Amino acid sequence: MLGRRIAAAVCALALVAPAGVFAQGRQVSDRHNRGINAREHRQALRIRDGREDNELTRRELDRLRADEASVRAEERVYRKSGDGLSRWERRDLQNDLNRTSREIYRAKHNNRAPK
Protein backbone atom coordinates (compact mmCIF):
# COMPACT_ATOMS: atom_id res chain seq x y z
CA MET A 1 0.00 0.00 0.00
CA LEU A 2 2.78 2.44 0.95
CA GLY A 3 4.77 1.38 -2.11
CA ARG A 4 1.84 2.26 -4.39
CA ARG A 5 1.56 5.74 -2.89
CA ILE A 6 5.25 6.36 -3.33
CA ALA A 7 5.09 5.14 -6.94
CA ALA A 8 2.07 7.36 -7.61
CA ALA A 9 3.84 10.37 -6.08
CA VAL A 10 6.94 9.74 -8.20
CA CYS A 11 4.82 9.47 -11.37
CA ALA A 12 2.95 12.67 -10.53
CA LEU A 13 6.22 14.48 -9.87
CA ALA A 14 7.61 13.22 -13.19
CA LEU A 15 4.59 14.67 -14.99
CA VAL A 16 4.59 18.02 -13.18
CA ALA A 17 8.34 18.78 -13.14
CA PRO A 18 8.72 19.47 -16.91
CA ALA A 19 5.85 21.96 -16.76
CA GLY A 20 7.64 23.83 -13.98
CA VAL A 21 10.86 23.97 -15.97
CA PHE A 22 8.99 25.29 -19.01
CA ALA A 23 7.27 27.97 -16.95
CA GLN A 24 10.58 29.01 -15.41
CA GLY A 25 12.20 29.31 -18.86
CA ARG A 26 9.33 31.52 -20.02
CA GLN A 27 9.78 33.81 -17.02
CA VAL A 28 13.43 34.31 -17.92
CA SER A 29 12.41 35.25 -21.48
CA ASP A 30 9.76 37.67 -20.18
CA ARG A 31 12.29 39.23 -17.81
CA HIS A 32 14.64 39.90 -20.72
CA ASN A 33 11.85 41.52 -22.73
CA ARG A 34 10.86 43.72 -19.81
CA GLY A 35 14.53 44.51 -19.32
CA ILE A 36 14.90 46.00 -22.78
CA ASN A 37 11.62 47.89 -22.61
CA ALA A 38 12.35 49.14 -19.10
CA ARG A 39 15.79 50.26 -20.19
CA GLU A 40 14.37 52.16 -23.16
CA HIS A 41 11.91 53.83 -20.80
CA ARG A 42 14.63 54.82 -18.31
CA GLN A 43 16.74 56.29 -21.10
CA ALA A 44 13.76 58.31 -22.37
CA LEU A 45 13.34 59.68 -18.83
CA ARG A 46 17.03 60.62 -18.70
CA ILE A 47 16.69 62.51 -21.97
CA ARG A 48 13.57 64.30 -20.70
CA ASP A 49 15.35 65.21 -17.46
CA GLY A 50 18.28 66.59 -19.45
CA ARG A 51 15.91 68.76 -21.45
CA GLU A 52 14.09 70.00 -18.34
CA ASP A 53 17.36 70.79 -16.54
CA ASN A 54 18.74 72.65 -19.60
CA GLU A 55 21.65 70.23 -19.93
CA LEU A 56 20.95 69.41 -23.59
CA THR A 57 21.06 71.62 -26.66
CA ARG A 58 18.33 71.28 -29.27
CA ARG A 59 20.74 69.46 -31.59
CA GLU A 60 21.77 66.99 -28.87
CA LEU A 61 18.13 66.40 -27.99
CA ASP A 62 17.20 65.71 -31.61
CA ARG A 63 20.10 63.30 -32.05
CA LEU A 64 19.29 61.39 -28.87
CA ARG A 65 15.64 61.09 -29.83
CA ALA A 66 16.65 59.82 -33.27
CA ASP A 67 18.92 57.23 -31.67
CA GLU A 68 16.05 56.16 -29.43
CA ALA A 69 13.69 55.84 -32.38
CA SER A 70 16.27 53.79 -34.27
CA VAL A 71 16.59 51.28 -31.42
CA ARG A 72 12.79 50.99 -31.13
CA ALA A 73 12.46 50.42 -34.88
CA GLU A 74 15.15 47.75 -34.81
CA GLU A 75 13.40 46.04 -31.90
CA ARG A 76 10.09 46.04 -33.83
CA VAL A 77 11.79 44.36 -36.79
CA TYR A 78 13.39 41.74 -34.55
CA ARG A 79 10.13 40.97 -32.77
CA LYS A 80 8.24 40.58 -36.07
CA SER A 81 10.83 38.15 -37.41
CA GLY A 82 9.96 35.31 -35.06
CA ASP A 83 9.00 34.11 -31.62
CA GLY A 84 10.41 36.82 -29.35
CA LEU A 85 14.02 37.90 -29.39
CA SER A 86 16.89 35.54 -30.03
CA ARG A 87 20.04 35.74 -27.93
CA TRP A 88 21.86 37.52 -30.76
CA GLU A 89 19.02 40.06 -31.25
CA ARG A 90 18.86 40.78 -27.51
CA ARG A 91 22.63 41.27 -27.39
CA ASP A 92 22.51 43.60 -30.41
CA LEU A 93 19.76 45.68 -28.80
CA GLN A 94 21.68 45.83 -25.52
CA ASN A 95 24.78 47.05 -27.38
CA ASP A 96 22.70 49.73 -29.11
CA LEU A 97 21.21 50.76 -25.76
CA ASN A 98 24.70 50.88 -24.22
CA ARG A 99 25.85 53.22 -26.98
CA THR A 100 22.80 55.46 -26.56
CA SER A 101 23.31 55.52 -22.79
CA ARG A 102 26.90 56.74 -23.22
CA GLU A 103 25.71 59.41 -25.65
CA ILE A 104 23.09 60.59 -23.15
CA TYR A 105 25.70 60.84 -20.42
CA ARG A 106 28.17 62.73 -22.63
CA ALA A 107 25.51 65.14 -23.88
CA LYS A 108 24.27 65.89 -20.37
CA HIS A 109 27.79 66.44 -18.98
CA ASN A 110 29.54 68.41 -21.72
CA ASN A 111 28.67 71.85 -20.22
CA ARG A 112 27.08 73.15 -23.42
CA ALA A 113 24.30 75.60 -22.73
CA PRO A 114 21.09 75.43 -24.78
CA LYS A 115 20.44 78.50 -26.90
N, CA, C and O atoms as a DFTB+ gen file, in Angstrom:
460 C
 N C O
     1  1       0.831      -1.191       0.000
     2  2       0.000       0.000       0.000
     3  2       0.879       1.259       0.000
     4  3       0.649       2.176      -0.788
     5  1       1.879       1.300       0.880
     6  2       2.779       2.442       0.946
     7  2       3.606       2.539      -0.333
     8  3       3.879       3.638      -0.815
     9  1       3.998       1.410      -0.873
    10  2       4.767       1.378      -2.107
    11  2       3.991       1.961      -3.279
    12  3       4.563       2.642      -4.130
    13  1       2.694       1.696      -3.324
    14  2       1.845       2.260      -4.388
    15  2       1.759       3.776      -4.284
    16  3       1.803       4.475      -5.296
    17  1       1.640       4.274      -3.084
    18  2       1.559       5.737      -2.888
    19  2       2.858       6.411      -3.306
    20  3       2.850       7.471      -3.933
    21  1       3.949       5.796      -2.956
    22  2       5.249       6.364      -3.334
    23  2       5.393       6.345      -4.850
    24  3       5.854       7.320      -5.444
    25  1       5.003       5.244      -5.475
    26  2       5.089       5.138      -6.939
    27  2       4.184       6.180      -7.602
    28  3       4.569       6.798      -8.595
    29  1       2.989       6.372      -7.056
    30  2       2.067       7.363      -7.614
    31  2       2.635       8.770      -7.461
    32  3       2.518       9.595      -8.366
    33  1       3.250       9.038      -6.314
    34  2       3.835      10.365      -6.084
    35  2       4.998      10.619      -7.037
    36  3       5.152      11.728      -7.548
    37  1       5.813       9.599      -7.277
    38  2       6.939       9.736      -8.203
    39  2       6.434       9.997      -9.618
    40  3       6.974      10.845     -10.328
    41  1       5.399       9.267     -10.025
    42  2       4.824       9.467     -11.367
    43  2       4.237      10.868     -11.494
    44  3       4.428      11.525     -12.518
    45  1       3.539      11.328     -10.486
    46  2       2.948      12.669     -10.531
    47  2       4.043      13.726     -10.610
    48  3       3.926      14.693     -11.363
    49  1       5.099      13.541      -9.839
    50  2       6.217      14.476      -9.873
    51  2       6.886      14.483     -11.245
    52  3       7.286      15.539     -11.736
    53  1       7.006      13.322     -11.858
    54  2       7.614      13.223     -13.188
    55  2       6.773      13.950     -14.232
    56  3       7.314      14.479     -15.203
    57  1       5.468      13.982     -14.043
    58  2       4.591      14.673     -14.989
    59  2       4.559      16.187     -14.761
    60  3       4.412      16.955     -15.712
    61  1       4.695      16.609     -13.522
    62  2       4.591      18.023     -13.178
    63  2       5.919      18.764     -13.352
    64  3       5.912      19.939     -13.719
    65  1       7.029      18.125     -13.105
    66  2       8.343      18.782     -13.138
    67  2       8.651      19.439     -14.480
    68  3       9.119      20.578     -14.479
    69  1       8.417      18.790     -15.635
    70  2       8.720      19.465     -16.906
    71  2       7.900      20.738     -17.109
    72  3       8.391      21.697     -17.704
    73  1       6.670      20.759     -16.626
    74  2       5.850      21.960     -16.761
    75  2       6.451      23.102     -15.959
    76  3       6.424      24.250     -16.402
    77  1       6.990      22.803     -14.796
    78  2       7.636      23.833     -13.977
    79  2       8.879      24.386     -14.639
    80  3       9.135      25.589     -14.580
    81  1       9.651      23.520     -15.266
    82  2      10.857      23.967     -15.966
    83  2      10.482      24.854     -17.133
    84  3      11.130      25.874     -17.368
    85  1       9.438      24.481     -17.877
    86  2       8.985      25.285     -19.012
    87  2       8.519      26.662     -18.540
    88  3       8.855      27.677     -19.151
    89  1       7.753      26.696     -17.464
    90  2       7.268      27.974     -16.946
    91  2       8.427      28.845     -16.491
    92  3       8.409      30.058     -16.702
    93  1       9.431      28.244     -15.870
    94  2      10.581      29.008     -15.412
    95  2      11.343      29.580     -16.600
    96  3      11.776      30.731     -16.543
    97  1      11.518      28.821     -17.664
    98  2      12.197      29.309     -18.860
    99  2      11.449      30.476     -19.485
   100  3      12.070      31.413     -19.988
   101  1      10.150      30.429     -19.460
   102  2       9.333      31.515     -20.019
   103  2       9.491      32.784     -19.191
   104  3       9.520      33.883     -19.744
   105  1       9.594      32.645     -17.868
   106  2       9.780      33.809     -17.017
   107  2      11.103      34.489     -17.320
   108  3      11.178      35.717     -17.316
   109  1      12.132      33.725     -17.579
   110  2      13.428      34.306     -17.922
   111  2      13.298      35.107     -19.204
   112  3      13.816      36.221     -19.292
   113  1      12.612      34.554     -20.204
   114  2      12.414      35.249     -21.475
   115  2      11.620      36.540     -21.259
   116  3      11.970      37.582     -21.811
   117  1      10.551      36.474     -20.456
   118  2       9.758      37.667     -20.178
   119  2      10.592      38.721     -19.462
   120  3      10.456      39.915     -19.732
   121  1      11.453      38.284     -18.551
   122  2      12.286      39.229     -17.813
   123  2      13.218      39.972     -18.775
   124  3      13.433      41.176     -18.629
   125  1      13.765      39.260     -19.748
   126  2      14.639      39.903     -20.720
   127  2      13.858      40.924     -21.536
   128  3      14.358      42.020     -21.791
   129  1      12.649      40.587     -21.946
   130  2      11.852      41.525     -22.731
   131  2      11.531      42.767     -21.913
   132  3      11.637      43.889     -22.408
   133  1      11.142      42.564     -20.674
   134  2      10.865      43.718     -19.814
   135  2      12.133      44.511     -19.593
   136  3      12.086      45.735     -19.467
   137  1      13.263      43.832     -19.545
   138  2      14.527      44.510     -19.316
   139  2      14.838      45.500     -20.428
   140  3      15.268      46.620     -20.155
   141  1      14.628      45.109     -21.660
   142  2      14.901      46.000     -22.782
   143  2      13.902      47.146     -22.791
   144  3      14.283      48.305     -22.961
   145  1      12.631      46.827     -22.609
   146  2      11.617      47.886     -22.609
   147  2      11.800      48.835     -21.431
   148  3      11.640      50.047     -21.577
   149  1      12.129      48.294     -20.277
   150  2      12.346      49.136     -19.102
   151  2      13.562      50.032     -19.309
   152  3      13.566      51.194     -18.904
   153  1      14.583      49.484     -19.940
   154  2      15.794      50.264     -20.187
   155  2      15.524      51.390     -21.173
   156  3      16.015      52.505     -20.993
   157  1      14.744      51.108     -22.217
   158  2      14.370      52.158     -23.163
   159  2      13.595      53.267     -22.446
   160  3      13.799      54.453     -22.702
   161  1      12.705      52.854     -21.547
   162  2      11.911      53.830     -20.805
   163  2      12.793      54.693     -19.901
   164  3      12.628      55.912     -19.850
   165  1      13.734      54.056     -19.185
   166  2      14.629      54.821     -18.310
   167  2      15.485      55.806     -19.109
   168  3      15.734      56.924     -18.660
   169  1      15.929      55.389     -20.284
   170  2      16.737      56.295     -21.102
   171  2      15.897      57.465     -21.608
   172  3      16.390      58.590     -21.687
   173  1      14.647      57.214     -21.948
   174  2      13.759      58.309     -22.371
   175  2      13.573      59.302     -21.218
   176  3      13.526      60.512     -21.441
   177  1      13.468      58.792     -19.993
   178  2      13.342      59.675     -18.832
   179  2      14.609      60.496     -18.622
   180  3      14.536      61.672     -18.264
   181  1      15.769      59.883     -18.841
   182  2      17.033      60.618     -18.702
   183  2      17.120      61.738     -19.728
   184  3      17.592      62.832     -19.416
   185  1      16.674      61.475     -20.935
   186  2      16.686      62.511     -21.973
   187  2      15.732      63.641     -21.588
   188  3      16.066      64.818     -21.720
   189  1      14.541      63.271     -21.111
   190  2      13.573      64.300     -20.703
   191  2      14.114      65.127     -19.537
   192  3      13.941      66.345     -19.510
   193  1      14.763      64.477     -18.579
   194  2      15.354      65.207     -17.457
   195  2      16.437      66.168     -17.935
   196  3      16.541      67.292     -17.444
   197  1      17.239      65.721     -18.892
   198  2      18.281      66.594     -19.447
   199  2      17.697      67.811     -20.130
   200  3      18.260      68.902     -20.047
   201  1      16.576      67.635     -20.803
   202  2      15.910      68.760     -21.447
   203  2      15.350      69.723     -20.392
   204  3      15.505      70.939     -20.503
   205  1      14.703      69.166     -19.381
   206  2      14.094      70.002     -18.343
   207  2      15.139      70.747     -17.525
   208  3      14.881      71.863     -17.073
   209  1      16.301      70.161     -17.327
   210  2      17.363      70.790     -16.538
   211  2      18.288      71.661     -17.392
   212  3      19.304      72.154     -16.901
   213  1      17.942      71.851     -18.661
   214  2      18.743      72.653     -19.600
   215  2      20.179      72.140     -19.721
   216  3      21.124      72.926     -19.784
   217  1      20.329      70.835     -19.753
   218  2      21.649      70.235     -19.931
   219  2      21.885      69.820     -21.382
   220  3      23.008      69.475     -21.751
   221  1      20.848      69.852     -22.201
   222  2      20.948      69.408     -23.590
   223  2      20.616      70.553     -24.541
   224  3      19.673      71.311     -24.318
   225  1      21.403      70.663     -25.598
   226  2      21.059      71.624     -26.657
   227  2      19.984      70.987     -27.530
   228  3      19.725      69.787     -27.429
   229  1      19.367      71.782     -28.376
   230  2      18.332      71.280     -29.270
   231  2      18.910      70.200     -30.199
   232  3      18.261      69.187     -30.458
   233  1      20.107      70.422     -30.686
   234  2      20.738      69.458     -31.589
   235  2      21.022      68.126     -30.883
   236  3      20.793      67.056     -31.445
   237  1      21.523      68.206     -29.647
   238  2      21.770      66.990     -28.872
   239  2      20.463      66.240     -28.610
   240  3      20.399      65.016     -28.722
   241  1      19.434      66.996     -28.262
   242  2      18.131      66.401     -27.987
   243  2      17.591      65.682     -29.221
   244  3      17.097      64.559     -29.124
   245  1      17.686      66.330     -30.374
   246  2      17.204      65.714     -31.609
   247  2      17.974      64.434     -31.935
   248  3      17.387      63.433     -32.347
   249  1      19.276      64.477     -31.748
   250  2      20.103      63.302     -32.045
   251  2      19.770      62.140     -31.109
   252  3      19.657      60.995     -31.547
   253  1      19.613      62.440     -29.826
   254  2      19.294      61.385     -28.866
   255  2      17.925      60.780     -29.143
   256  3      17.751      59.566     -29.038
   257  1      16.965      61.605     -29.493
   258  2      15.641      61.086     -29.831
   259  2      15.681      60.235     -31.088
   260  3      14.970      59.234     -31.181
   261  1      16.504      60.621     -32.056
   262  2      16.653      59.821     -33.275
   263  2      17.296      58.472     -32.955
   264  3      16.889      57.442     -33.492
   265  1      18.294      58.484     -32.084
   266  2      18.923      57.230     -31.669
   267  2      17.904      56.320     -30.980
   268  3      17.866      55.115     -31.230
   269  1      17.097      56.900     -30.128
   270  2      16.052      56.164     -29.430
   271  2      15.077      55.534     -30.417
   272  3      14.730      54.359     -30.302
   273  1      14.641      56.330     -31.385
   274  2      13.691      55.844     -32.380
   275  2      14.301      54.720     -33.210
   276  3      13.607      53.775     -33.585
   277  1      15.585      54.818     -33.496
   278  2      16.273      53.791     -34.265
   279  2      16.287      52.462     -33.513
   280  3      16.049      51.410     -34.105
   281  1      16.561      52.508     -32.229
   282  2      16.586      51.283     -31.423
   283  2      15.187      50.675     -31.354
   284  3      15.037      49.458     -31.466
   285  1      14.166      51.507     -31.172
   286  2      12.791      50.989     -31.126
   287  2      12.387      50.353     -32.456
   288  3      11.729      49.313     -32.475
   289  1      12.782      50.978     -33.565
   290  2      12.456      50.425     -34.881
   291  2      13.154      49.081     -35.087
   292  3      12.558      48.138     -35.608
   293  1      14.409      49.003     -34.679
   294  2      15.149      47.746     -34.809
   295  2      14.506      46.653     -33.958
   296  3      14.422      45.499     -34.380
   297  1      14.055      47.018     -32.768
   298  2      13.397      46.045     -31.903
   299  2      12.099      45.547     -32.542
   300  3      11.798      44.354     -32.482
   301  1      11.334      46.447     -33.150
   302  2      10.094      46.041     -33.827
   303  2      10.384      45.026     -34.937
   304  3       9.676      44.030     -35.080
   305  1      11.429      45.291     -35.713
   306  2      11.795      44.365     -36.793
   307  2      12.175      43.009     -36.216
   308  3      11.742      41.978     -36.729
   309  1      12.975      42.996     -35.164
   310  2      13.393      41.740     -34.548
   311  2      12.187      40.969     -34.009
   312  3      12.099      39.753     -34.179
   313  1      11.272      41.664     -33.368
   314  2      10.125      40.974     -32.772
   315  2       9.181      40.427     -33.839
   316  3       8.533      39.405     -33.613
   317  1       9.090      41.077     -34.987
   318  2       8.237      40.582     -36.066
   319  2       8.838      39.373     -36.753
   320  3       8.113      38.590     -37.368
   321  1      10.151      39.205     -36.661
   322  2      10.835      38.152     -37.408
   323  2      10.624      36.755     -36.830
   324  3      10.918      35.767     -37.503
   325  1      10.129      36.654     -35.621
   326  2       9.959      35.306     -35.058
   327  2       9.337      35.339     -33.689
   328  3       8.649      36.290     -33.320
   329  1       9.591      34.282     -32.938
   330  2       8.999      34.109     -31.619
   331  2       9.869      34.797     -30.566
   332  3      10.746      34.169     -29.972
   333  1       9.625      36.086     -30.339
   334  2      10.411      36.821     -29.353
   335  2      11.764      37.216     -29.902
   336  3      11.966      37.273     -31.115
   337  1      12.677      37.483     -29.008
   338  2      14.023      37.897     -29.388
   339  2      14.996      36.740     -29.198
   340  3      14.966      36.047     -28.181
   341  1      15.850      36.544     -30.181
   342  2      16.890      35.536     -30.025
   343  2      17.996      36.127     -29.151
   344  3      18.001      37.321     -28.851
   345  1      18.921      35.275     -28.755
   346  2      20.037      35.744     -27.928
   347  2      20.844      36.799     -28.676
   348  3      21.244      37.807     -28.094
   349  1      21.082      36.568     -29.955
   350  2      21.860      37.519     -30.760
   351  2      21.122      38.856     -30.875
   352  3      21.741      39.913     -30.750
   353  1      19.809      38.821     -31.112
   354  2      19.018      40.057     -31.248
   355  2      19.010      40.837     -29.937
   356  3      19.144      42.061     -29.932
   357  1      18.852      40.117     -28.823
   358  2      18.857      40.779     -27.515
   359  2      20.213      41.434     -27.254
   360  3      20.279      42.559     -26.760
   361  1      21.286      40.729     -27.587
   362  2      22.632      41.274     -27.388
   363  2      22.847      42.506     -28.263
   364  3      23.434      43.491     -27.816
   365  1      22.376      42.453     -29.504
   366  2      22.509      43.598     -30.408
   367  2      21.749      44.807     -29.866
   368  3      22.262      45.926     -29.885
   369  1      20.529      44.581     -29.386
   370  2      19.757      45.684     -28.801
   371  2      20.440      46.241     -27.556
   372  3      20.473      47.456     -27.361
   373  1      20.984      45.368     -26.715
   374  2      21.681      45.834     -25.517
   375  2      22.899      46.668     -25.890
   376  3      23.174      47.679     -25.244
   377  1      23.638      46.259     -26.927
   378  2      24.783      47.052     -27.384
   379  2      24.335      48.422     -27.883
   380  3      24.976      49.433     -27.596
   381  1      23.234      48.452     -28.632
   382  2      22.705      49.733     -29.108
   383  2      22.277      50.617     -27.935
   384  3      22.517      51.825     -27.932
   385  1      21.640      49.997     -26.940
   386  2      21.215      50.762     -25.763
   387  2      22.412      51.237     -24.950
   388  3      22.372      52.323     -24.371
   389  1      23.474      50.442     -24.898
   390  2      24.700      50.881     -24.221
   391  2      25.272      52.116     -24.904
   392  3      25.668      53.074     -24.241
   393  1      25.312      52.088     -26.222
   394  2      25.850      53.224     -26.979
   395  2      24.994      54.481     -26.745
   396  3      25.527      55.569     -26.528
   397  1      23.694      54.320     -26.792
   398  2      22.803      55.457     -26.555
   399  2      22.962      55.990     -25.137
   400  3      22.939      57.202     -24.922
   401  1      23.123      55.090     -24.168
   402  2      23.306      55.520     -22.789
   403  2      24.564      56.371     -22.636
   404  3      24.542      57.396     -21.955
   405  1      25.661      55.949     -23.268
   406  2      26.897      56.739     -23.215
   407  2      26.696      58.103     -23.868
   408  3      27.199      59.113     -23.375
   409  1      25.960      58.129     -24.978
   410  2      25.708      59.410     -25.651
   411  2      24.863      60.336     -24.778
   412  3      25.089      61.546     -24.759
   413  1      23.903      59.781     -24.063
   414  2      23.088      60.593     -23.148
   415  2      23.984      61.188     -22.070
   416  3      23.910      62.383     -21.783
   417  1      24.819      60.364     -21.482
   418  2      25.703      60.844     -20.422
   419  2      26.611      61.958     -20.938
   420  3      26.723      63.013     -20.313
   421  1      27.256      61.725     -22.074
   422  2      28.169      62.735     -22.626
   423  2      27.449      64.033     -22.948
   424  3      27.969      65.117     -22.684
   425  1      26.253      63.927     -23.517
   426  2      25.512      65.136     -23.885
   427  2      25.084      65.912     -22.634
   428  3      25.084      67.143     -22.637
   429  1      24.724      65.202     -21.579
   430  2      24.273      65.886     -20.366
   431  2      25.435      66.502     -19.577
   432  3      25.228      67.428     -18.792
   433  1      26.654      65.991     -19.783
   434  2      27.792      66.443     -18.985
   435  2      28.839      67.195     -19.755
   436  3      29.969      67.310     -19.280
   437  1      28.522      67.715     -20.921
   438  2      29.536      68.409     -21.723
   439  2      29.536      69.936     -21.523
   440  3      30.267      70.654     -22.204
   441  1      28.718      70.418     -20.594
   442  2      28.670      71.846     -20.221
   443  2      28.297      72.770     -21.384
   444  3      28.659      73.946     -21.363
   445  1      27.598      72.280     -22.375
   446  2      27.078      73.148     -23.420
   447  2      25.736      73.684     -22.968
   448  3      24.887      72.941     -22.475
   449  1      25.557      74.968     -23.139
   450  2      24.304      75.601     -22.725
   451  2      23.351      75.666     -23.910
   452  3      23.758      76.032     -25.012
   453  1      22.069      75.310     -23.692
   454  2      21.088      75.433     -24.780
   455  2      20.897      76.893     -25.150
   456  3      20.982      77.783     -24.305
   457  1      20.639      77.118     -26.427
   458  2      20.441      78.503     -26.899
   459  2      18.979      78.840     -26.956
   460  3      18.617      79.956     -27.328
